[in-house]
Amino acid sequence: MNSTGTRFAPPRRLFALVLAAALGGFSVANAAVTTYTCLLDGPSEAPPNASPGTGFSIVDIDPVAHTMRVRITFSGLIGNTSASHIHGPTAVAFTGTAGVMTTTPTFAGFPLGVTAGVYDLTHDMTLASSYNPSFITNNGGTTATAETAMFNAIAAGKAYVNVHSNLFPGGEIRGFLILGGPTPSRSNSWGRIKSLYR
């Protein structure tokens, strides 16, 4: 006790309480958003193609806020963009093809008719407009069940970002989403270019 009769917690106990509160707050704050990334290229398409186009995508999933932020940067396409979406789930992780899970015919605001571009939009996953209608129907019939199915497919490595063009209607460049994912290392990649200015 101190001179006023107030009892202090022993330093170890106080430290443990402060540490627990800090770690608990840290884990809750950071548990909400999970980031997936992928490199996009023609050889990753099914079937593979020889497009010189490349790209990078970052997808941030927040199951608490029910949002999915999609960022796509691409360049060097030989066709003009006609659509882009996330496909899934494939039967086997990191291979194969699957139907479109997200908005059809393309992400709202995705740059169309170009060979290079940047896209960044946060989708409200409680809205039916964030999905392909058939994906909702085939996955429980509600946006809540579709959201769970989509997020599970992405987490399992069974979802890919695909950029379609007029010359490659099935997709000119694509990449499977990976937790944390790769850092672009190609000399002409957007990540490499950005790193030059940091």
N, C-alpha and C positions, 0 to 999 in steps of 0.2 A: 504494500500500500504506500501511497505517497502521503505528504503532509495533510492533504485535504480529505483523506480517507478513500480516495478512488483507487481501485485495484487495476493495475496494468497487466495485460497479457504478457506472458514470457516472450522474449524476443523471437525465439524459434517458432512459437505458435503464431505470432503476429506475422512473421515472414511467410509462413506456410499459408495463412489465410490470404495475404496479399498476392502471393504467387498463384494460388488456386483461382482467385478472382480474376487476375490478369490473364492466365491461360484459358480459363473458361470463357471469358469475353473474347479472347483472340480466336478460339476455335469456333465459337458461334458466329462471329463476324465473318470469318473466312470460309466457313463450311457452306455458305449459301451459293457462292459462285464457283463453278468448275469450268476450266478453260480447256478446249480442244483445238488442235491446229492441224493443218496439212499443207503439204506442197502439192501444187497442181501441175500436171503435165500430160502430154499426149501418150507417152508410153504406159501411163497408168490407166488409160481408158481400156474398155473391154468391147471390141478388140482394140489392141494398142494401135496408135497412129503415130506418124512422123511429124506432127505439128511442132514447130519450134516454140510455140506458146508456153508460157510458164505463169505460175501464180502462187499465191499464198492465201490461206484462209484461217481466220481465228473465229471460233464459235464459243461464246460465253453463255453457259446455262445457269440460270438462277431458279431452282425449283421452289424457293420460298416466295419470290416475287412473281413467279410464273412467266419469266421472260427468257428470250434467247436472242442474244446479240450476234449478228452475222456480219463479219467483215471479209471482203474478198478484194484482193488486188491482183490484176492480171495484165499481161502485155504479150506482144509478139504473135497473136493469133493470126492465122492465115485466112480465116473466115470472119464474118461479122457476127457478133453475138446475137443469139435469138432467144436465149432463156438461161436461167440458172436456178438451181434448187439443191436441196439435200435429198438424196435417195436412200432408201433402206426399208427394212433390214435385209441384208444379204443372208443367204443360207449359212455361209462360212465367213468368219471375220477376215477382213482385209482382202477379199477377193469376190468376184462375181458381180452380178447386176441385180437391181431391185427397182421397184416403182418409186415414184416421187412421194415423199412424206410431207413436204412443205407446200406453200402456196403454188397454185398453177394458174396460168401457164408459166409464170416466172415470179421471182421475188419482186415485190412492189418497189419501184424506183431503181431496179437494176439497170445499168447502162446497156442499152440495146443498139445494134447496128454499128458497133465499134470493134476495134481489134485490141484495145487497151482500155483499162478503166479501174475505178475504185468504187466499192460499195460498202456502206456501213449503215445498218438499220437494226434497231431493237424491236423484236416481234413480241407481241402480247399473246402468250400461248393459251390464254383463256378464250380467245376469239377463234371462231371457226374459220375465219379468213386467213389464219396463219397456217392452215393445213390444206392438203389435197383432200377434197371431200371424200374420196374413196378410202383414204387412209383412216379418216375418222370412222367411217362405216365398218371397215375391216378390223378396227381395234376398239370395240366396245360401244361405239356409237356416240360417245361424248368427247368434248375437248379434254376433259380430265383424263380419260383413259387413253386418248391419242397422245397426250403429252407424256404420260408415263411410258407408253410404248416407244415413242420417239427418243426420249432421253435414255431409255434402256438400250435401244439399238445403237445410239451414239457411244454410250459407255462400253458396250461390248465390241466395238470396232467393226460394227456391221452397217455403218452409214458413211456415205461419201458426198463431198461437194462436187457438183458437176457444172461446167460452163459449156453450153451448147452453142454451135454456130451454124450458119447457113451451109457451110461446106461439110460439117460434121454434125448432122442433126441428132445423133445419139450421144454427142458430147465430144468437144475438142480437147478439153483438159479436165482432169479430175484428180481427186486425192481422198483417201480414207482418213477420217478424223481420228486423231490419236490424243490421248490425255496428255496435257502439257505440250506434247508434240515436238517436232523438229524445229530448229532454228534455220531459216533459209541460209544456204551457204554458196549457192551458185553465184558466179560473178555478176550475172545480170539480174539476180532476184531483187525484189523490192526490199527485202530485209537487209541485203548487202548494201544496197544504195542508201537506205536510211542510216545504216551503221556508219557510213562515211561522214555523216553530218552530226553525230553525237559527240 
